Amino acid sequence: ANAGRSLQEILNVLNKEGTLWPDIAMDGGIGQKTIDALKAYVNTNRRDPEAIEKLTMMMFSAQNYHYVQI
């Protein structure tokens, strides 16, 4: 659930204040709304080679933060 919550939070941050897709609940469940938001992020940034790298690095950072906390 931690990774799911992190992904949801990151997608909301990358959402340009709710203008690209509806913000999603940070409940940790990877449901259709989370998948749709991830697809929207990928489709919106198809021409930006660094976009997926940015998302990946943000997920790594969230994971590192989580492990430091425990």
C-alpha positions in Angstrom: 0.0 0.0 0.0 2.9 2.4 0.6 4.1 2.2 -3.0 0.5 2.7 -4.2 0.1 5.7 -2.0 3.4 7.2 -3.1 2.5 6.7 -6.8 -0.9 8.4 -6.2 0.7 11.3 -4.4 3.3 11.8 -7.1 0.7 11.6 -9.9 -1.2 14.3 -8.1 1.9 16.5 -7.8 2.7 16.0 -11.5 -0.9 16.9 -12.4 -0.4 20.6 -12.8 -3.0 21.5 -10.2 -5.6 19.1 -11.5 -5.5 20.3 -15.1 -4.4 17.1 -16.8 -6.6 14.4 -15.1 -8.7 14.4 -11.9 -6.7 14.1 -8.7 -6.9 10.7 -7.3 -7.4 9.6 -3.7 -4.2 8.6 -1.9 -5.6 5.3 -0.5 -2.8 3.0 -1.6 -5.0 0.9 -3.8 -4.1 0.7 -7.4 -7.5 0.8 -9.0 -8.8 2.1 -12.4 -8.5 5.8 -11.4 -4.8 5.4 -10.5 -4.1 3.4 -13.7 -6.0 6.0 -15.8 -3.9 8.8 -14.2 -0.7 7.0 -14.9 -1.7 6.4 -18.5 -2.6 10.1 -18.8 0.8 11.1 -17.5 2.6 8.8 -20.0 0.4 10.0 -22.9 0.8 13.7 -21.9 4.6 13.4 -21.8 5.2 11.1 -24.8 7.5 13.6 -26.4 9.5 14.3 -23.2 12.2 11.6 -22.8 12.8 12.7 -19.2 9.2 12.4 -18.0 9.3 8.7 -17.2 12.7 9.1 -15.6 11.3 11.9 -13.4 8.4 9.7 -12.3 10.8 6.8 -11.6 13.2 9.0 -9.6 10.3 10.4 -7.6 9.2 6.8 -6.7 12.7 5.9 -5.7 12.9 9.0 -3.5 9.6 8.1 -1.9 10.8 4.5 -1.3 14.0 5.8 0.3 12.1 8.2 2.5 9.9 5.4 3.6 12.8 3.1 4.6 14.5 5.9 6.5 11.3 6.5 8.5 11.2 2.8 9.5 
